[in-house]
Amino acid sequence: MSEKISRNDRSFIHLNAVQFLGALNDNIFKLLIIFSLIALYGNESAGKVTAVVGIIFVLPFLMFTPIAGVICDRLSKRTVIIWVKLWECLIMLTGVIGFYLKIPLLQYTVLFMMSMQSAFFGPAKFGIIPELVDDNKLSKANSYVVSFTMLAIILGSFFGPFLTHTLGGSYSLAAMFCVIIAIAGSISAFMIHNVPAAHTESVTPLHRFDTIFRLLYAYSHHRKLMFSIIASMYFYFTGAFMQLNIIPYGMEILGWTQEMSGYLFLVAAIGIAMGATIAGKCSKDHIEFGLVPLGAIGLAGSITVLSFTHCVWGIVVMLFVTGVSSGLFLVPIQTYIQHKSPQEHRGKLIAASGFIGWVGILFASLLLYVLRGTLNLSAAGAFLPLGLLTCLLGIVTAMLLPQFLTDTKELIIRTCGRST
């Protein structure tokens, strides 16, 4: 029986550090690849480059997340995390070579390998949290993980362009920073307390796509759990679309360079961290589903307005609102998935949820490619379909699960009561 420890335990702190450093590396490295390829192919290729990078980035998650879920149920999640982080060190060293030689195919290959190691890290990361934290602390623990992940995205969005400018456009030297981060993450992984494998006997293989959907179908009677998995997928779909489209958006609307446009995502990332923190404080020792409709409304409105805003301050405000709304939306649904997944199948269910999430990211990349490459929409025009789709899905969800609106009403009443 795994030992339960508080969120302040050093083991959880080191897990958070591993996640932070991994997310930091992913964001810096992906931006370096986007900048490098735009520099090689020209500014007019920005839309297609970001879409192709998004597709290549997501494919390993679809291919290997199911296998990762099985491994996390067979082995100690700490063991999986350690091997994945050591693998990351080797990948980052290969990335330095790819940037130095300026070979696009090699850069795409390294990107694929980086995503592959992240695919194996995901189920282990989320699956080990309930083994380190008491059930009534899950919401706060997840808010910390999301907040530090967003902090990593913030710093990654900053350091990607900053390193490029500081080092005179030398992407290979900038990638050396990623090597250092990977080494630091590996050291933190070794500091996590060992936990036993959750279910080492009769583990059902999850290496085929049909078994993923069979597993989800087995829990289809649990409406809130299924909603949480689907909502998590839509969060990743929206986030991927925003992140990929923001660089061409800044280049077209504001006339900035690709590196300067990368700074725009800083605003959204700061908002997500703030939204996740607010969600953790509102939830306290329970799961606050009343935050989900508030987050959906904020997402639909702010993304739609981005289609018509051409003022830099208007763009900054809308990106911030988008981020805060995303944080409010994500924390309750992610916590619910972890809390309601049975212990013996937690690794596979989280892996299945992660797989569905990466399908959403793939759809985002494909949709962006169609809107920009086939329909020739502007970056601003591409935000309008996303905003309208978010609004439509919010209405459908309210009709199917009206209890969420009741939860939101009760949350607002409680909040107003405390403030008075």
C-alpha positions in Angstrom: 0.0 0.0 0.0 1.5 3.3 -1.1 2.2 5.8 1.6 0.1 9.0 1.6 2.1 12.2 2.1 1.1 15.9 2.1 1.6 18.2 -0.8 4.4 19.9 1.1 6.5 16.8 1.2 9.7 17.0 -0.7 8.8 14.2 -3.0 5.8 16.2 -4.4 8.0 19.3 -4.6 10.6 17.3 -6.7 7.8 15.9 -8.9 6.6 19.5 -9.5 10.2 20.5 -10.3 10.5 17.7 -12.9 7.2 18.7 -14.5 8.2 22.4 -14.5 11.6 21.7 -16.1 10.2 19.3 -18.7 7.5 21.8 -19.7 10.1 24.6 -19.8 12.3 22.5 -22.1 9.4 21.5 -24.4 8.3 25.1 -24.9 11.8 26.5 -25.5 12.8 23.8 -27.9 9.5 23.8 -29.9 9.8 27.6 -30.3 13.5 27.3 -31.4 12.4 24.8 -34.1 9.6 27.1 -35.3 11.9 30.1 -35.4 14.6 28.1 -37.1 12.3 26.7 -39.8 10.7 30.1 -40.5 14.2 31.5 -40.9 15.0 28.7 -43.4 11.8 28.8 -45.4 10.9 32.6 -45.1 8.2 34.6 -43.3 5.5 33.7 -45.8 5.7 30.1 -44.5 4.9 30.9 -40.9 1.4 29.6 -40.9 2.3 26.3 -42.6 5.4 25.8 -40.5 3.6 26.2 -37.2 0.8 23.8 -38.4 3.3 21.1 -39.5 5.3 21.5 -36.3 2.1 21.0 -34.4 1.2 17.8 -36.3 4.7 16.3 -35.8 4.7 17.3 -32.2 1.4 15.5 -31.5 1.9 12.2 -33.4 4.1 10.5 -30.8 1.5 11.2 -28.1 -1.1 9.4 -30.2 1.3 6.5 -31.0 2.9 5.9 -27.6 0.6 7.3 -24.8 -1.5 4.0 -24.7 1.7 2.0 -24.2 2.9 4.5 -21.6 -0.3 3.9 -19.6 0.3 0.1 -19.5 3.9 0.7 -18.4 2.8 3.0 -15.6 0.5 0.3 -14.3 3.2 -2.4 -14.5 6.2 -0.5 -13.1 6.8 2.1 -10.4 5.9 5.5 -11.8 9.1 6.9 -10.3 11.1 4.4 -12.4 9.4 5.5 -15.5 10.0 9.2 -14.8 13.7 8.7 -14.2 14.3 6.8 -17.4 12.2 9.3 -19.4 14.3 12.2 -18.0 17.6 10.6 -18.9 16.3 10.0 -22.4 15.5 13.7 -22.6 19.1 14.6 -22.0 20.2 12.5 -25.0 17.5 14.0 -27.2 18.5 17.6 -26.3 22.1 16.8 -27.2 20.9 15.6 -30.6 18.9 18.8 -31.0 22.0 20.8 -30.7 23.5 19.0 -33.7 20.3 19.4 -35.6 20.3 23.2 -35.2 24.1 23.4 -36.0 23.7 21.5 -39.3 20.5 23.4 -40.2 18.9 20.3 -41.6 15.0 20.6 -41.4 14.5 16.8 -41.5 16.8 16.3 -38.5 15.1 19.0 -36.6 11.7 17.5 -37.2 13.1 14.1 -36.1 14.4 15.5 -32.8 11.0 17.2 -32.3 9.3 13.9 -32.8 11.7 12.2 -30.3 11.1 15.0 -27.7 7.4 14.5 -28.0 7.8 10.7 -27.6 9.6 11.0 -24.3 6.9 13.5 -23.1 4.2 10.9 -24.1 5.8 8.4 -21.7 6.1 11.0 -19.0 2.5 12.2 -19.0 0.7 9.1 -17.5 3.5 8.6 -14.9 3.3 12.3 -13.9 -0.4 12.5 -13.5 -0.8 8.9 -12.1 1.8 9.4 -9.3 0.1 12.6 -7.9 -2.7 10.7 -6.2 -0.1 8.3 -4.7 1.8 11.2 -3.1 -1.2 13.5 -2.1 -4.3 12.8 0.0 -7.6 12.8 -1.8 -8.8 16.1 -0.2 -5.6 17.8 -1.4 -5.9 16.8 -5.0 -7.5 20.0 -6.2 -4.7 22.1 -4.6 -2.0 19.8 -5.8 -3.3 20.0 -9.4 -3.6 23.8 -9.1 0.1 23.9 -8.1 1.1 21.6 -11.0 -0.9 23.6 -13.5 0.4 26.9 -12.1 4.0 25.8 -12.3 3.4 24.3 -15.7 2.1 27.6 -16.9 5.0 29.4 -15.2 7.3 27.1 -17.3 5.3 28.0 -20.4 5.7 31.7 -19.5 9.5 31.3 -19.0 9.7 29.1 -22.1 7.8 31.7 -24.2 10.3 34.3 -22.9 13.6 32.4 -23.1 12.9 31.0 -26.6 12.9 34.5 -28.3 15.4 35.9 -25.7 18.0 33.3 -26.2 17.7 33.7 -30.0 18.2 37.5 -29.8 21.0 37.3 -27.2 23.0 34.6 -29.1 22.7 36.3 -32.4 20.3 33.8 -34.0 22.5 30.8 -33.0 19.8 28.1 -32.4 22.5 25.5 -31.6 23.9 27.5 -28.7 20.3 28.3 -27.5 19.6 24.5 -27.5 22.6 24.0 -25.1 20.4 25.7 -22.5 17.8 22.9 -23.1 20.5 20.3 -22.4 21.2 22.0 -19.0 17.5 22.0 -18.2 17.2 18.3 -19.0 20.1 17.4 -16.7 18.5 19.4 -13.9 15.2 17.6 -14.5 16.9 14.2 -14.3 18.5 15.1 -10.9 15.0 16.1 -9.5 13.5 12.8 -10.8 16.0 10.8 -8.6 14.8 12.7 -5.6 11.2 11.5 -5.9 10.3 8.8 -3.3 9.8 5.4 -4.6 6.2 4.1 -5.0 5.2 0.5 -5.8 3.5 -0.4 -9.1 -0.2 0.0 -8.8 -1.3 -3.2 -10.5 1.3 -5.6 -11.6 -0.9 -8.7 -12.4 -3.3 -9.2 -15.3 -2.8 -5.8 -16.8 -4.9 -5.5 -19.9 -2.8 -4.3 -22.9 -3.6 -0.8 -24.0 -1.4 -0.7 -27.1 -4.3 -0.8 -29.7 -6.6 2.1 -30.4 -9.7 0.0 -30.0 -8.8 -0.9 -26.4 -8.7 2.8 -25.6 -12.2 3.3 -26.7 -13.4 0.1 -25.1 -12.0 1.3 -21.8 -13.7 4.7 -22.2 -16.9 2.9 -23.1 -16.7 0.8 -20.0 -17.0 4.1 -18.0 -19.5 5.8 -20.3 -22.2 5.4 -17.6 -20.2 7.9 -15.5 -21.4 11.1 -17.2 -19.2 13.5 -15.3 -16.1 11.4 -15.8 -16.8 11.2 -19.5 -17.5 14.9 -19.7 -14.3 15.7 -17.9 -12.3 13.6 -20.4 -14.0 15.3 -23.4 -13.7 18.7 -21.8 -10.0 18.1 -21.2 -9.6 17.2 -24.8 -11.2 20.5 -25.9 -9.0 22.4 -23.6 -5.9 21.0 -25.3 -7.5 21.5 -28.7 -8.1 25.2 -27.9 -4.7 25.7 -26.3 -2.8 24.1 -29.2 -4.7 26.2 -31.7 -4.0 29.4 -29.8 -0.3 28.6 -29.3 0.3 27.7 -33.0 -1.7 30.6 -34.4 -0.4 33.3 -32.1 3.0 33.7 -33.9 1.5 34.2 -37.4 -1.1 36.5 -35.7 1.5 38.7 -34.2 3.5 38.8 -37.5 0.4 39.8 -39.6 -1.6 42.0 -37.2 1.2 43.8 -35.4 4.0 43.4 -38.0 6.4 41.8 -35.4 9.1 39.3 -36.1 8.5 35.6 -35.3 10.6 36.0 -32.2 8.7 39.0 -31.0 5.3 37.4 -31.7 6.3 34.5 -29.5 6.2 36.8 -26.6 2.4 37.2 -27.0 1.8 33.7 -25.6 3.4 35.0 -22.4 0.2 36.9 -21.6 -2.0 33.9 -22.1 0.3 31.7 -20.0 0.3 34.2 -17.1 -3.5 34.2 -17.3 -3.7 30.4 -17.2 -1.4 30.3 -14.1 -3.6 32.9 -12.4 -6.8 31.1 -13.4 -5.4 27.8 -12.0 -4.4 29.5 -8.7 -7.9 31.0 -8.4 -9.5 27.6 -9.1 -7.3 25.9 -6.4 -8.4 28.5 -3.8 -12.1 28.2 -4.8 -12.0 24.4 -4.7 -10.2 24.1 -1.4 -11.0 20.5 -0.2 -13.5 19.6 -3.0 -13.9 19.7 -6.8 -15.6 23.0 -7.8 -17.4 22.2 -11.1 -19.1 25.6 -11.0 -15.9 27.1 -12.4 -16.2 25.2 -15.7 -19.1 27.2 -17.2 -17.4 30.5 -16.2 -14.2 29.3 -17.9 -16.1 28.3 -21.0 -17.9 31.7 -21.3 -14.6 33.5 -20.9 -12.9 31.3 -23.6 -15.7 31.8 -26.1 -15.9 35.5 -25.7 -12.2 36.4 -25.7 -11.3 34.1 -28.6 -14.1 35.6 -30.7 -13.0 39.2 -29.9 -9.4 38.4 -31.0 -10.7 38.0 -34.5 -11.7 41.7 -34.6 -9.1 43.3 -32.4 -6.1 45.1 -34.0 -5.0 47.2 -31.0 -2.0 45.8 -29.2 -3.6 46.5 -25.8 -6.9 45.0 -26.8 -5.0 41.9 -27.9 -3.1 41.7 -24.6 -6.3 42.0 -22.6 -8.1 39.3 -24.6 -5.2 36.9 -24.4 -5.1 37.4 -20.6 -8.8 36.7 -20.3 -8.4 33.6 -22.5 -5.6 32.4 -20.1 -7.6 33.0 -16.9 -10.6 31.3 -18.3 -8.5 28.3 -19.4 -7.1 27.9 -15.9 -10.6 28.0 -14.3 -11.8 25.5 -16.9 -8.9 23.0 -16.5 -8.3 22.4 -12.8 -11.7 21.0 -11.9 -11.9 18.6 -14.8 -8.3 17.4 -14.4 -8.8 16.8 -10.7 -12.1 14.9 -11.3 -10.4 12.5 -13.7 -7.7 11.7 -11.2 -10.0 11.4 -8.2 -12.7 9.2 -9.9 -10.4 6.9 -11.8 -10.2 3.5 -10.0 -6.8 2.8 -8.5 -6.2 -0.4 -10.4 -7.0 1.3 -13.8 -5.8 4.9 -13.0 -2.7 4.7 -15.2 -4.7 3.4 -18.2 -7.6 5.9 -17.7 -5.3 8.8 -17.5 -3.4 7.6 -20.5 -6.7 7.2 -22.4 -7.6 10.7 -21.4 -4.2 11.9 -22.5 -4.6 10.1 -25.8 -8.0 11.8 -26.4 -6.4 15.1 -25.5 -3.6 14.7 -28.1 -6.3 13.8 -30.7 -7.7 17.2 -29.9 -4.3 18.8 -30.4 -3.9 17.0 -33.7 -7.3 18.3 -34.8 -6.2 21.8 -33.9 -3.0 21.5 -36.1 -5.0 20.0 -39.0 -7.7 22.7 -38.6 -5.1 25.5 -38.6 -3.5 24.0 -41.7 -6.9 23.9 -43.5 -7.9 27.4 -42.4 -4.5 28.9 -43.3 -3.1 26.7 -46.0 -6.3 25.7 -47.9 -8.8 28.4 -47.2 -6.2 31.1 -47.0 -7.7 32.8 -44.0 -5.7 35.4 -42.1 -4.4 34.5 -38.6 -7.1 36.8 -37.1 -9.8 35.2 -39.2 -8.8 31.8 -38.1 -9.7 32.7 -34.5 -13.4 33.3 -35.3 -14.4 29.7 -36.1 -12.7 28.6 -32.8 -14.6 31.2 -30.8 -18.0 30.3 -32.3 -17.3 26.5 -31.8 -16.5 27.1 -28.2 -19.7 29.1 -27.7 -21.8 26.3 -29.4 -20.3 23.5 -27.3 -20.9 25.5 -24.2 -24.6 25.8 -25.0 -24.8 22.1 -25.8 -23.1 21.2 -22.5 -25.4 23.4 -20.5 -28.4 21.7 -22.1 -27.1 18.2 -21.4 -25.6 18.9 -17.9 -27.7 21.7 -16.4 -26.3 20.8 -12.9 -23.1 22.7 -13.9 -25.1 26.0 -14.1 -26.6 25.3 -10.7 -23.1 24.7 -9.4 -22.0 28.0 -10.9 -24.9 29.8 -9.4 -24.1 28.4 -5.9 -20.5 29.3 -6.3 -21.3 32.9 -7.2 -23.7 33.1 -4.2 -21.1 31.8 -1.8 -18.4 34.1 -3.2 -20.7 37.2 -2.9 -21.7 36.1 0.6 -18.1 35.9 1.7 -17.2 39.3 0.2 -20.0 41.0 2.1 
